[in-house]
């Protein structure tokens, strides 16, 4: 379901970088969003994604206007490529969400470069 979700249906999609304790529930994850990242959690159709240490499971938290929806996805073979070096919540575009759900990195490996002079 999460892999097939249309990212254009979400107002915003945030990846909470780093590691999150996957034992946490709705209230604890919502508190992390508000206290650590100072983001409003009660915005309808905003998806917040969390990942644990092993990176084979992610949790998604969505406010639907009348309550929270907590989604969990665990891959049986493989893992998610998750940004670990930062303690920020990053907003994803639809392409990055699609990459993440397919197991690719959300950060491009090849970057554009404009040389200052020729060799």
C-alpha positions as CSV (number, residue, x, y, z in Angstrom):
1,X,0.0,0.0,0.0
2,X,2.7,2.5,0.9
3,X,4.8,1.6,-2.1
4,X,1.7,2.1,-4.3
5,X,0.7,5.4,-2.7
6,X,0.5,8.4,-5.0
7,X,2.9,10.9,-3.5
8,X,0.8,13.7,-5.2
9,X,-2.1,12.9,-2.8
10,X,0.0,14.0,0.2
11,X,0.4,17.7,1.0
12,X,4.0,17.1,2.1
13,X,6.2,14.1,2.7
14,X,8.9,14.3,5.4
15,X,11.7,11.9,6.1
16,X,12.9,12.0,9.7
17,X,16.6,11.4,9.2
18,X,18.6,9.3,11.5
19,X,17.4,6.4,13.6
20,X,14.0,6.1,15.3
21,X,13.0,3.5,17.9
22,X,10.4,1.4,16.0
23,X,8.7,0.5,19.2
24,X,7.3,4.0,19.5
25,X,3.6,4.5,18.8
26,X,1.5,7.4,17.4
27,X,1.7,9.7,20.4
28,X,5.5,9.4,20.8
29,X,6.2,9.8,17.0
30,X,3.9,12.9,16.9
31,X,5.7,14.3,19.9
32,X,9.1,13.9,18.2
33,X,7.8,15.8,15.2
34,X,6.6,18.7,17.3
35,X,9.3,18.9,19.9
36,X,12.5,18.0,18.0
37,X,11.7,19.3,14.5
38,X,9.1,22.0,15.4
39,X,6.8,21.0,12.6
40,X,3.0,21.1,12.8
41,X,1.7,17.5,13.1
42,X,-2.0,18.2,12.6
43,X,-1.8,19.1,8.9
44,X,-4.1,16.8,7.0
45,X,-2.5,14.4,4.5
46,X,1.1,15.2,5.6
47,X,3.2,12.0,5.7
48,X,6.0,11.7,8.2
49,X,8.4,8.7,7.7
50,X,10.6,7.1,10.3
51,X,13.2,4.3,10.0
52,X,14.9,2.1,12.6
53,X,18.4,1.0,13.1
54,X,18.2,-2.1,10.8
55,X,16.5,-0.1,8.0
56,X,14.3,-2.9,7.0
57,X,11.2,-1.3,8.5
58,X,9.7,2.2,8.2
59,X,6.7,3.8,9.9
60,X,4.5,6.4,8.4
61,X,2.4,8.8,10.4
62,X,-0.5,10.8,8.7
63,X,-3.1,13.1,10.3
64,X,-6.3,12.6,8.4
65,X,-8.3,15.4,9.9
66,X,-10.2,13.2,12.4
67,X,-7.3,11.1,13.7
68,X,-3.9,9.6,13.0
69,X,-3.1,6.8,10.6
70,X,0.0,4.8,11.5
71,X,1.5,2.7,8.7
72,X,4.3,0.1,9.0
73,X,6.2,-1.4,6.2
74,X,8.8,-4.1,6.6
75,X,10.8,-5.5,3.7
76,X,11.6,-9.2,4.0
77,X,14.8,-9.1,1.8
78,X,16.8,-5.9,1.6
79,X,16.6,-2.6,3.4
80,X,15.7,1.1,2.8
81,X,18.4,3.6,1.9
82,X,17.9,6.1,4.7
83,X,19.7,9.4,5.4
84,X,21.6,8.7,8.7
85,X,24.0,11.6,9.0
86,X,21.5,14.4,9.8
87,X,19.0,15.0,12.6
88,X,16.6,16.9,10.5
89,X,13.3,16.2,8.9
90,X,13.6,16.6,5.1
91,X,10.7,17.3,2.8
92,X,10.6,14.9,-0.2
93,X,9.4,15.5,-3.7
94,X,7.3,12.8,-5.5
95,X,10.3,11.4,-7.3
96,X,12.3,11.0,-4.1
97,X,9.4,9.2,-2.4
98,X,9.2,6.8,-5.3
99,X,13.0,6.2,-5.1
100,X,12.8,5.5,-1.4
101,X,9.9,3.0,-1.8
102,X,12.0,1.2,-4.5
103,X,15.0,1.0,-2.2
104,X,17.1,3.7,-3.9
105,X,18.8,6.6,-2.2
106,X,16.8,9.9,-2.1
107,X,20.1,11.8,-2.6
108,X,21.5,11.7,-6.1
109,X,25.0,10.2,-6.3
110,X,26.0,12.1,-9.4
111,X,25.9,15.8,-9.0
112,X,26.0,18.5,-11.6
113,X,29.3,20.3,-11.8
114,X,30.4,23.3,-13.8
115,X,34.2,23.4,-14.2
116,X,35.9,26.7,-13.7
117,X,38.4,26.1,-16.5
118,X,39.2,23.4,-19.0
119,X,42.1,20.9,-18.6
